[in-house]
């Protein structure tokens, strides 16, 4: 990693903390049946700082990006993992959104961009 990126990652995290909000990422792992909860799964919540954006009309192609999709940008520093579309969801305004795709917007451990769909 270039010497430039750790400082950029810290700055991104500080800006998201100051101007963004906590984004809840829910990881659901199916396991053995739990008789206490009655559910055969466990949930782990991660709450990095970030921001939620709507896609511009010019970005919506009806195939890869649909009307209603959202762009979630989070500070990756300290997150410790890249959200997995098969096991993770993003909670926006109390509603679960599936992760369609994820990509690093700048560089590893700086900013992560998620495309989510309700």
WOPE-V588477 format. One record per pair of residues at least 24 apart in sequence whose ideal C-beta (glycine too) atoms are under 6 Angstrom apart, sorted by sequence separation. I is the first residue (numbers start at 1). GAP is how many residues later the second one is. D is the distance in Angstrom with one decimal. If there is no record, write none. Layout:
# WOPE-V588477
{{I,GAP,D} {I,GAP,D}}
This chain:
# WOPE-V588477
{{50,24,3.3} {22,25,4.6} {23,25,5.9} {48,26,4.5} {49,26,5.4} {90,26,4.8} {23,27,4.3} {48,27,5.8} {20,29,5.0} {20,30,5.3} {20,31,4.3} {48,31,5.1} {17,32,4.6} {77,32,5.5} {16,33,3.8} {76,33,5.1} {16,34,5.4} {76,36,4.4} {74,38,5.2} {52,40,5.8} {73,40,5.2} {72,42,4.3} {72,44,5.6} {69,46,5.9} {70,46,5.1} {69,48,5.1} {23,51,5.5} {25,58,5.4} {16,59,4.5} {27,60,5.6} {27,61,4.9} {13,62,3.9} {12,63,4.9} {25,63,5.7} {26,63,4.8} {13,64,4.8} {25,65,5.6} {26,65,5.9} {24,67,4.1} {9,68,4.1} {12,98,5.6} {12,99,5.3} {9,100,5.2} {9,101,4.6} {5,102,5.0} {8,102,5.4} {5,105,5.9}}
